[in-house]
Amino acid sequence: MKDFDRLPKSIKKTIRYINQDVKTIEQLDRIEKKLNQQLADRRKKLMVKDL
């Protein structure tokens, strides 16, 4: 639980939402797709910055 406690509040809320309110595979797939897109975009920006 220590790792969870160190996460930003917004991430904790997202995890709780997924655990409590996502009722269908379709909802979960939409969330997963959006999170993966955002992570990939941020990764690209950080990689360009490091060059």
Buried (B, 14 or more C-beta within 10 A) or exposed (E): EEEEEEEEEEEEEBEEEBEEEBEEEEEEEEBEEEEEEEEEEEEEEEEEEEE
